[in-house]
Amino acid sequence: SRLGGLWLLGLLACLLLWGSPGALASYLRRSSSCMPIPHSMALCYNIGYSEMRIPNLLEHETMTEVIQQSSSWLPLLARECHPDARIFLCSLFAPICLDRLIYPCRSLCEAVKRSCAPVMACYGYPWPEILNCNKFPADHELCIAAVSMDENSSSRRMPRASCKDCELEEASTAREILESLCANDFAVKIRILRKNTTTTISDFNLDPSKVEVLKHGPLLRTEIPARLQHWLDIDATCAHNIMRGTHAGVFIVSGEVQSDKVVVNKAYAWQKRNRNLHQAVRRWKHHHCPEQVG
């Protein structure tokens, strides 16, 4: 579903209730008990362990409070900003029930922050002080480490969610579609495949044999497949919204070139019922775009 700023307003309110950075340390001086992670706690249910400590590392006293506060983070996970975001959040909301407290490692916090803080910044909210990464232990200490490889050591860049909620467009009229193609730097007909994956971030591949360039603009035709694959790698949210849960699909996408990346502004599903889209693509070969002023 499309995500707006309202959920972040609620999230910010929750963060302000969590108190000061000293809240985590005070937990050590308090008694706690082990409780099953309930099915209604969607953030952490089936995370890999079944019991959690109450109060948790964010000083939530009751399970009702934990469920209410943790649900505020579900939309952030839906943005697929980092594959370890759920592990990081659950280490705080639902700490594993062992003989001692296990905090998230500082490197885990920093990795999640690098990818997820920009999503919050899209709506004007900073990374909360209660999640200040400097408060968490260094990697050589006993702590919960990152599962995914860091973007600095991986051959594939970590996906970064876009501030723009990209969605499939309705193929209104052929004229409007042609105007949209004219307004963008490039336009391509592509086939996208969703890879089978067990991670929390969907992987998408461009089918290189199904790339039809309608307009290449400042790009070389030969570089378009690689540029679009790069877009699929780093803009998981847009690709996820376009695919709408399907495993494969053909789309007409258009957008602009920004420095070292391409940004998709429009996407239409290539289906038989989209007659206006088919008509626009047929007419495009002989269509002359008006000259842009300035």
C-alpha positions in Angstrom: 0.0 0.0 0.0 1.1 3.6 -0.5 2.8 5.1 2.5 2.4 8.7 3.5 3.5 11.0 6.3 0.8 10.1 8.7 2.4 6.9 10.0 5.6 8.8 10.7 3.7 11.3 12.8 2.6 8.4 14.9 6.0 7.0 14.9 7.5 10.3 16.1 5.0 10.5 18.9 6.0 7.0 20.0 9.7 7.9 19.9 9.2 10.9 22.1 7.6 8.7 24.8 10.6 6.4 25.0 12.6 8.8 27.1 16.2 9.7 27.3 19.3 7.7 26.2 19.8 6.6 29.8 16.7 4.6 29.7 18.5 1.5 28.4 21.1 1.5 31.2 18.4 1.8 33.9 16.9 -1.5 32.6 19.9 -3.4 34.1 18.8 -2.4 37.6 15.2 -3.7 37.2 13.7 -7.1 37.4 12.3 -8.6 34.2 10.3 -11.7 33.2 10.2 -13.9 30.1 7.0 -14.0 28.1 6.0 -15.6 24.8 6.1 -13.3 21.8 2.4 -13.1 20.8 1.1 -13.6 17.3 -0.4 -10.1 17.5 3.1 -8.6 17.7 3.6 -8.6 13.9 7.0 -6.9 14.1 8.7 -9.7 16.0 6.5 -12.8 15.9 8.3 -15.7 14.2 11.6 -13.8 14.3 13.6 -16.9 15.2 13.0 -17.2 18.9 9.7 -17.5 20.9 10.2 -15.7 24.2 11.1 -12.1 25.0 11.9 -10.1 28.1 9.5 -7.6 29.7 10.3 -4.7 30.4 12.1 -4.6 27.1 15.2 -2.5 26.2 12.9 0.5 25.4 11.4 0.2 28.9 7.9 -0.8 27.8 6.3 -2.3 30.9 3.4 -4.3 29.4 2.9 -6.5 26.4 0.0 -4.2 25.3 2.4 -1.3 25.2 5.0 -3.3 23.3 2.5 -4.4 20.7 1.1 -0.8 20.3 4.5 0.8 20.0 6.2 -1.8 17.8 3.3 -1.7 15.3 4.4 1.9 14.4 7.5 0.5 12.8 5.7 -1.9 10.4 5.4 0.7 7.6 9.1 1.4 7.8 9.8 -2.3 7.2 7.4 -2.2 4.3 9.7 0.4 2.7 12.3 -2.4 2.6 15.0 0.1 3.7 17.4 -2.6 5.1 17.2 -6.4 5.4 18.3 -6.3 9.0 15.9 -3.6 10.2 13.6 -6.1 11.7 16.4 -7.9 13.6 17.6 -4.6 14.9 14.2 -3.4 16.1 13.2 -6.7 17.6 16.5 -6.8 19.6 15.1 -3.7 21.4 11.4 -4.3 21.4 11.6 -8.1 22.1 15.0 -8.9 23.6 15.7 -12.6 23.6 15.2 -14.3 26.9 18.7 -15.4 28.0 20.6 -15.2 31.2 21.9 -11.7 30.3 20.8 -8.9 28.1 22.0 -9.0 24.5 22.1 -5.6 22.8 22.4 -5.0 19.1 25.9 -4.3 17.9 26.8 -0.7 17.1 27.6 -1.7 13.5 24.1 -3.2 13.1 22.6 0.0 14.3 24.8 2.1 12.0 24.0 -0.1 9.0 20.2 0.1 9.5 20.5 3.8 10.2 22.3 4.5 7.0 19.6 3.0 4.9 16.4 3.7 7.0 17.1 7.2 8.4 16.8 8.7 4.9 13.3 7.3 4.7 12.3 9.2 7.9 14.1 12.3 6.6 11.8 12.2 3.5 9.1 13.3 5.9 11.2 15.7 8.0 12.0 13.5 11.0 15.5 12.7 12.2 16.8 9.4 13.5 15.7 9.4 17.2 18.2 9.9 20.0 16.9 6.8 21.8 18.4 4.8 18.9 21.7 6.6 19.1 24.1 4.0 17.7 27.0 5.2 20.0 25.1 3.7 23.0 25.4 0.1 21.6 28.4 -2.2 22.1 31.2 -2.5 19.7 31.4 -5.7 17.6 34.1 -7.4 19.6 31.7 -7.5 22.6 28.8 -9.9 23.0 26.0 -8.4 20.9 23.7 -9.0 17.9 25.6 -8.5 14.7 24.3 -7.7 11.2 23.2 -10.7 9.1 23.4 -9.0 5.7 26.7 -7.9 4.2 27.4 -4.2 4.4 27.1 -2.2 1.2 30.8 -1.3 1.5 31.9 -4.9 1.3 29.2 -6.3 -0.9 29.4 -6.4 -4.7 25.8 -5.3 -4.8 24.7 -2.1 -3.3 22.3 -2.1 -0.4 18.8 -1.1 -1.5 17.8 2.4 -0.5 14.2 3.3 -0.4 13.1 6.3 -2.4 11.2 9.3 -1.0 8.8 9.0 -3.9 6.1 6.4 -3.7 6.3 5.1 -7.2 3.1 3.4 -8.5 1.7 2.0 -11.7 -0.1 4.6 -13.7 -3.4 4.1 -15.4 -3.1 4.2 -19.1 -5.6 7.1 -19.6 -5.4 8.4 -23.1 -2.8 7.8 -25.8 -2.2 11.5 -26.0 -1.4 11.9 -22.3 0.9 8.9 -22.5 2.8 10.4 -25.4 3.1 13.7 -23.6 4.5 11.9 -20.6 7.1 10.1 -22.8 8.1 13.4 -24.3 8.5 15.0 -20.9 10.9 12.3 -19.7 14.6 11.7 -20.6 14.1 8.0 -21.5 11.3 5.5 -22.1 11.8 1.7 -22.3 9.7 -1.4 -22.5 11.1 -4.0 -20.1 10.4 -7.3 -18.4 11.0 -7.5 -14.7 11.5 -10.8 -12.8 11.2 -11.2 -9.0 13.9 -13.5 -7.7 13.0 -16.2 -5.1 14.6 -15.0 -1.9 14.4 -15.7 1.8 15.5 -12.2 2.8 13.2 -9.4 3.9 14.1 -7.4 0.7 12.8 -8.5 -2.6 15.4 -9.0 -5.4 14.4 -7.9 -8.9 16.1 -8.7 -12.2 15.8 -7.1 -15.6 15.3 -9.6 -18.4 18.1 -8.4 -20.8 16.4 -10.2 -23.8 13.2 -8.2 -23.3 14.4 -4.6 -23.5 12.9 -2.3 -26.1 14.2 1.2 -26.1 11.6 3.8 -27.2 13.6 6.8 -26.2 17.2 6.9 -24.9 17.7 10.6 -24.4 21.2 11.3 -22.9 21.8 7.6 -22.4 23.5 5.3 -24.8 21.3 2.5 -25.9 23.8 -0.1 -24.8 24.0 1.2 -21.3 20.3 1.3 -20.6 19.9 -2.3 -19.4 22.7 -1.9 -16.8 21.3 1.5 -15.7 17.8 0.0 -15.2 19.2 -3.0 -13.3 21.0 -0.5 -11.0 17.6 1.2 -10.5 16.0 -2.1 -9.5 18.8 -2.8 -7.1 18.7 0.5 -5.2 15.0 1.4 -5.4 13.3 -1.6 -3.9 10.2 0.3 -2.9 9.4 1.5 -6.4 10.0 -1.9 -8.0 7.9 -3.6 -5.3 5.0 -1.2 -5.9 5.1 -1.7 -9.7 5.2 -5.5 -9.4 2.2 -5.6 -7.0 3.0 -9.0 -5.7 3.6 -10.6 -9.1 6.7 -12.7 -10.0 7.1 -11.3 -13.6 5.7 -8.5 -15.7 6.2 -6.3 -18.8 6.1 -2.6 -18.3 6.7 0.7 -20.1 8.8 2.8 -17.8 10.0 6.4 -18.3 12.0 8.7 -16.2 15.0 11.0 -15.9 18.7 10.7 -15.6 20.2 12.1 -12.4 24.0 12.0 -12.3 25.0 8.3 -11.9 21.5 6.9 -11.7 18.2 6.8 -13.5 14.9 7.6 -11.7 11.7 6.1 -12.9 8.8 8.6 -12.9 6.1 6.7 -14.8 5.3 3.0 -15.2 2.5 1.3 -17.1 1.7 -2.4 -17.2 1.9 -3.8 -20.7 -1.4 -5.7 -20.9 -3.8 -6.4 -23.7 -6.6 -4.4 -22.0 -4.4 -1.3 -21.9 -5.4 -0.3 -25.5 -4.4 3.3 -25.0 -0.9 2.3 -24.0 -0.6 0.0 -27.1 -1.8 2.8 -29.3 0.6 5.3 -27.8 3.6 3.0 -28.4 2.5 2.4 -32.0 2.2 6.2 -32.6 5.5 6.9 -30.8 7.6 5.8 -33.8 6.2 8.7 -35.8 5.5 11.1 -33.0 7.3 14.5 -32.8 7.6 16.0 -29.3 7.1 19.7 -29.0 10.3 21.7 -28.4 10.8 22.5 -24.8 11.2 26.2 -24.1 14.3 27.3 -22.1 
